[in-house]
Structures are given as C-alpha cells and as structure tokens.
Amino acid sequence: MLKLSLVVAVGALAACSSPQDIGNAVGIDSASAAKPVEEPAQETLDRRLAAGAKPREVAVENEQMKFAYSWPAEAVAIATLDAAMEAKAKTERDKFAAMTAEARADAEQYGYPYRAYDFSKSWDAAADTPRFLSLAAGTYAYTGGAHGNTWFDSMIWDRETETEMAQTDLFVSAAALEAAVREAYCTGLKSERAERLGADAGGGTEIFDSCPALEDLVLVLQSTNGTTFDTLELLAAPYVAGSYVEGPYEVKVPVTQAVIAAAKSEYRGAFALGS
C-alpha cells in the first residue's frame, strides 16, 4: 500500500528554489492553501457518529489457525465500503485457511509438529474529512517460523466517487511526493533512531543506516483539523528502516507548500499546511 509513473511536472518542481516558488509554479499560494473548507459542526458529529455504526470483524479460531480481520465504525458507516471490507476479509480468510490446511497436511505427512498459524489485520481511521476517509492497517502473520512478521497497508475512500484509492493516487507522481517529503522524513527517521538506539544509532549495517525510499514505505494521510489533510505519516515495517528487534518506524511530517504542489490539481483543496 506505491509506484507511480514520473511526469514532466517533476522536473519543473525540482527547479524551484523555495516552497513559495513551488507554490507559484502550480498556481497556488500559502494563503489559499492554509484555509480548510469548514464543515458545520453538527454535520461532522452526525457523520462521525455514523448513526450508531460499530466496528466489525471477521474472525476464526480453531486448532489449525487463528484469524481476525477488522475495520472501524467510520468504514462501516459507508455501505459500499463496508461491503468491500467484508469481501476483503472473507477473501483473506479463505486464502489463509487454504494455506494452513496445506501446511498442516505437510506436517502430518512428514512427521513434524504443526504450530497453528496466526493472522490479524486491523484497519483504523487515520483521517475522516468531508470528502475522504483515510484508513491505515497493521497486519501480523505467523506461519510457523521463528517469529511472526508485521507490515502495513493504507487506503483512501473517496465519498464523491465511491471508490477506493491508494493514498499516493492523490499526487502527480511518487517522485514528486518523495522530493517534497524526503528531507523532512529522513531527518525525522534519524531522530527516531537516535531516541530508540541511543549510542548505537548509525552503527548498524549500511542498509539500516540509510533512509528508505518512498516506494518501501506506506503513506498515511492524517488530519488534525477534521477537514483537510495536514500531516503525512510514513510507516516502515521491520527490516525496512531497521532490524526486526527495532520494530517498525513511524515518522510524521507536516504538509508543506511543496507537498501541496505535488498533489494532483483536483485534490489540492483536500490539503492544508501543517505545523
């Protein structure tokens, strides 16, 4: 949940020398970008309460496997999205059940102990704006090895078109977005590594001392004002930015003029400058 084709606009943006230049290059200014569209408080409340909607889960537990797939009330409140989530959950359940059945059969055939497999995926609402619902998921899977693995996913639901989108689909290209956030992300990751590892930060293997590319991360659009996206969270699963024992790295960066400039023109109004 990231590769998009490079467009000509990237070169033009890269040539700009400042965030203001970038904004001017695409016809926006800091004043207009910083003004979110206000939604009446009662409409916000009614939408988020979702008429009593509650989180949903598809779950199975037996000697062969433990499986859980859940999604939040904000997604349940959108009938089309709720149905799509249920379909995703049942597809994952059936695939996992088939895999565990094959693994258990192999264990019985070749005489080694079978350890029950485990799978859990939990979607949460990262931002709920008038037009978009931003969702992020953490997944854990254990398939009989020394330990389980963890990874992330994200998606956007567009209420206007009733369609699911990748979060990067809101931008002209992955390259344009990466150019806009890389410096802030790498600085944030370095700080997080130092806080987590102390004196050991920067002393690992070359791969874990470097700053991962956007294509190796999961983008999650967030909102602190409830009306526009003003924060980007970049998630790195274990082994992407650090060793397994370090766990995942989750770095937040504010939306800047450069980020807004990297957005497709039809989506720029969905963003506001962060702090």
C-alpha positions as CSV (number, residue, x, y, z in Angstrom):
1,M,0.0,0.0,0.0
2,L,3.3,3.0,-4.2
3,K,4.9,3.2,-7.6
4,L,3.5,5.8,-9.9
5,S,4.8,7.0,-13.3
6,L,7.0,10.0,-13.4
7,V,5.5,13.1,-15.0
8,V,7.1,16.1,-16.7
9,A,5.9,18.3,-13.8
10,V,8.6,16.8,-11.5
11,G,11.4,18.5,-13.3
12,A,9.7,21.8,-13.1
13,L,9.1,21.5,-9.4
14,A,12.6,20.4,-8.7
15,A,13.9,23.5,-10.4
16,C,12.1,25.8,-7.9
17,S,14.3,27.1,-5.2
18,S,11.8,27.6,-2.4
19,P,8.4,26.3,-1.2
20,Q,6.9,29.6,-2.3
21,D,8.4,29.2,-5.7
22,I,6.9,25.7,-5.9
23,G,3.5,27.1,-4.9
24,N,3.7,29.8,-7.6
25,A,4.7,27.2,-10.2
26,V,1.5,25.4,-9.8
27,G,-0.8,28.3,-9.3
28,I,-1.4,28.2,-5.5
29,D,-0.3,30.4,-2.7
30,S,0.2,29.9,1.0
31,A,-2.9,31.9,2.0
32,S,-5.3,29.8,-0.1
33,A,-3.6,26.5,0.8
34,A,-3.9,27.2,4.5
35,K,-7.7,27.7,4.5
36,P,-9.5,24.4,5.1
37,V,-13.1,24.1,4.0
38,E,-15.2,24.3,7.1
39,E,-17.9,21.7,7.8
40,P,-20.8,22.5,10.1
41,A,-20.1,21.0,13.5
42,Q,-23.4,19.1,13.6
43,E,-22.7,17.5,10.2
44,T,-19.3,16.5,11.4
45,L,-20.8,15.0,14.5
46,D,-23.6,13.2,12.7
47,R,-21.1,11.7,10.1
48,R,-18.6,10.5,12.7
49,L,-21.2,9.0,15.0
50,A,-22.3,7.1,11.8
51,A,-25.8,6.5,13.1
52,G,-24.6,4.1,15.7
53,A,-22.2,2.2,13.5
54,K,-19.8,-0.1,15.3
55,P,-16.5,-1.7,14.3
56,R,-16.8,-5.0,12.5
57,E,-14.7,-8.1,12.5
58,V,-14.4,-11.4,10.6
59,A,-12.8,-13.9,12.9
60,V,-12.0,-17.7,13.0
61,E,-10.2,-19.6,15.7
62,N,-9.5,-23.4,15.7
63,E,-6.7,-25.9,16.1
64,Q,-5.4,-25.0,12.6
65,M,-5.4,-21.3,12.7
66,K,-6.4,-18.0,14.4
67,F,-7.7,-15.3,12.0
68,A,-9.0,-11.8,12.6
69,Y,-9.8,-9.0,10.2
70,S,-11.4,-5.8,11.4
71,W,-12.4,-2.4,10.2
72,P,-13.6,0.7,12.1
73,A,-17.1,2.3,12.5
74,E,-16.2,5.1,10.1
75,A,-15.9,2.5,7.3
76,V,-18.9,0.5,8.5
77,A,-21.0,3.7,8.1
78,I,-20.3,3.8,4.4
79,A,-22.4,0.9,3.0
80,T,-20.3,0.4,-0.2
81,L,-17.0,0.5,1.8
82,D,-18.4,-1.8,4.5
83,A,-19.3,-4.4,1.8
84,A,-15.9,-4.0,0.2
85,M,-14.2,-4.6,3.6
86,E,-16.3,-7.7,4.3
87,A,-15.4,-9.1,0.9
88,K,-11.7,-8.4,1.5
89,A,-11.9,-10.1,4.9
90,K,-13.6,-13.2,3.6
91,T,-11.1,-13.5,0.7
92,E,-8.1,-13.2,3.2
93,R,-9.8,-15.7,5.5
94,D,-10.3,-18.3,2.7
95,K,-6.7,-17.8,1.4
96,F,-5.3,-18.2,4.9
97,A,-7.4,-21.3,5.7
98,A,-6.2,-23.0,2.5
99,M,-2.6,-22.2,3.3
100,T,-2.9,-23.5,6.8
101,A,-4.7,-26.7,5.7
102,E,-1.8,-27.4,3.3
103,A,0.8,-26.7,5.9
104,R,-0.9,-28.9,8.4
105,A,-1.2,-31.7,5.9
106,D,2.5,-31.4,5.1
107,A,3.3,-31.6,8.8
108,E,1.3,-34.8,9.2
109,Q,2.8,-36.3,6.1
110,Y,6.4,-35.7,7.0
111,G,6.1,-36.2,10.8
112,Y,6.9,-32.8,12.2
113,P,4.8,-30.7,14.7
114,Y,2.4,-28.2,13.3
115,R,2.2,-24.9,15.0
116,A,-1.1,-23.1,14.5
117,Y,-0.9,-20.2,12.1
118,D,-2.0,-16.7,13.2
119,F,-3.2,-13.8,11.1
120,S,-4.6,-10.5,12.2
121,K,-5.3,-7.3,10.2
122,S,-6.8,-4.3,11.8
123,W,-7.9,-1.2,9.9
124,D,-8.2,2.1,11.7
125,A,-9.4,5.6,10.6
126,A,-6.4,7.9,10.2
127,A,-8.4,10.9,9.0
128,D,-12.1,11.5,8.4
129,T,-12.8,14.6,6.3
130,P,-15.9,15.6,4.5
131,R,-14.8,14.0,1.2
132,F,-12.2,11.4,2.2
133,L,-11.8,8.6,4.7
134,S,-8.1,7.7,5.2
135,L,-7.5,4.3,6.6
136,A,-4.4,2.5,7.8
137,A,-3.9,-1.1,8.7
138,G,-1.3,-3.1,10.7
139,T,-1.0,-6.8,9.8
140,Y,0.6,-9.6,11.8
141,A,1.1,-13.1,10.5
142,Y,2.8,-16.1,12.0
143,T,3.3,-19.1,9.7
144,G,5.4,-21.5,11.7
145,G,8.8,-19.8,11.7
146,A,10.9,-18.4,14.5
147,H,8.7,-15.4,14.8
148,G,5.8,-13.6,13.0
149,N,6.1,-10.7,10.7
150,T,4.4,-7.3,10.7
151,W,3.6,-5.0,7.8
152,F,1.4,-2.0,6.9
153,D,-1.3,-1.0,4.4
154,S,-3.3,2.1,3.7
155,M,-6.1,3.3,1.5
156,I,-8.3,6.3,0.8
157,W,-12.1,6.2,0.3
158,D,-13.5,9.0,-1.9
159,R,-17.1,9.7,-0.8
160,E,-17.8,11.7,-4.0
161,T,-16.9,8.9,-6.4
162,E,-17.5,6.0,-4.0
163,T,-14.1,4.5,-4.9
164,E,-11.1,3.1,-3.1
165,M,-7.8,4.7,-3.9
166,A,-4.1,4.3,-3.0
167,Q,-3.0,7.2,-0.9
168,T,-0.3,8.1,-3.4
169,D,-3.1,8.4,-6.1
170,L,-3.7,11.9,-4.8
171,F,-0.3,13.0,-6.1
172,V,1.1,13.6,-9.6
173,S,3.8,11.0,-9.1
174,A,5.7,9.2,-6.4
175,A,8.8,11.0,-7.4
176,A,7.2,14.4,-6.9
177,L,5.9,13.4,-3.5
178,E,9.2,11.9,-2.5
179,A,11.0,15.1,-3.5
180,A,8.6,17.1,-1.3
181,V,9.0,15.0,1.9
182,R,12.3,13.2,1.7
183,E,14.4,15.7,3.7
184,A,11.9,16.0,6.5
185,Y,11.3,12.3,6.6
186,C,15.0,11.4,6.7
187,T,15.6,14.0,9.5
188,G,12.7,12.6,11.5
189,L,13.8,9.0,11.0
190,K,17.3,9.9,12.1
191,S,15.9,11.5,15.3
192,E,13.7,8.4,16.0
193,R,16.7,6.1,15.5
194,A,18.8,8.2,17.9
195,E,16.0,8.1,20.5
196,R,15.4,4.4,20.2
197,L,19.0,3.2,19.8
198,G,21.0,5.9,21.7
199,A,24.7,5.4,21.2
200,D,24.1,2.5,18.8
201,A,22.3,4.7,16.3
202,G,24.2,4.8,13.0
203,G,26.3,1.8,13.9
204,G,24.4,-0.9,12.1
205,T,24.6,-2.3,8.7
206,E,24.6,0.1,5.7
207,I,21.1,-0.9,4.7
208,F,19.7,0.1,8.1
209,D,21.7,3.3,8.4
210,S,20.3,4.6,5.1
211,C,17.0,6.4,4.6
212,P,14.4,4.2,2.8
213,A,12.8,5.3,-0.5
214,L,9.1,6.2,-0.6
215,E,8.4,3.0,-2.5
216,D,9.5,1.0,0.6
217,L,7.2,2.9,2.9
218,V,3.5,3.1,3.5
219,L,1.9,6.6,3.3
220,V,-0.9,7.5,5.6
221,L,-2.7,10.9,5.2
222,Q,-3.8,12.4,8.5
223,S,-5.8,15.4,9.7
224,T,-5.6,17.4,12.9
225,N,-8.5,19.7,12.0
226,G,-11.0,17.2,10.7
227,T,-11.5,18.9,7.3
228,T,-8.2,18.7,5.4
229,F,-5.0,16.6,5.4
230,D,-2.3,18.5,7.2
231,T,0.0,15.6,8.2
232,L,1.7,12.7,6.4
233,E,2.8,9.6,8.3
234,L,5.3,7.3,6.7
235,L,5.4,3.8,8.0
236,A,8.4,1.5,7.8
237,A,7.8,-2.2,8.7
238,P,10.5,-4.2,10.4
239,Y,13.6,-4.8,8.1
240,V,12.8,-1.6,6.1
241,A,14.4,1.0,8.3
242,G,15.8,-1.1,11.0
243,S,16.3,-4.6,12.2
244,Y,13.5,-6.8,13.4
245,V,14.1,-6.2,17.1
246,E,13.9,-2.4,16.5
247,G,10.3,-2.8,15.3
248,P,8.6,-0.5,12.9
249,Y,9.4,3.1,12.5
250,E,6.5,5.6,12.2
251,V,7.6,9.1,11.2
252,K,5.2,12.1,10.8
253,V,5.9,15.1,8.6
254,P,3.7,18.2,8.2
255,V,2.1,19.1,4.9
256,T,4.1,21.8,3.3
257,Q,3.7,24.0,0.2
258,A,5.9,21.5,-1.7
259,V,3.6,18.6,-0.7
260,I,0.5,20.6,-1.9
261,A,2.4,21.3,-5.1
262,A,3.0,17.6,-5.6
263,A,-0.7,16.9,-5.3
264,K,-2.9,16.5,-8.4
265,S,-4.7,19.7,-9.1
266,E,-8.1,18.2,-8.4
267,Y,-7.0,17.2,-4.9
268,R,-5.1,20.2,-3.7
269,G,-8.1,21.6,-1.9
270,A,-8.0,18.5,0.3
271,F,-4.7,19.6,1.9
272,A,-3.7,22.4,4.3
273,L,-0.4,23.4,5.6
274,G,0.6,21.6,8.8
275,S,2.7,22.7,11.7
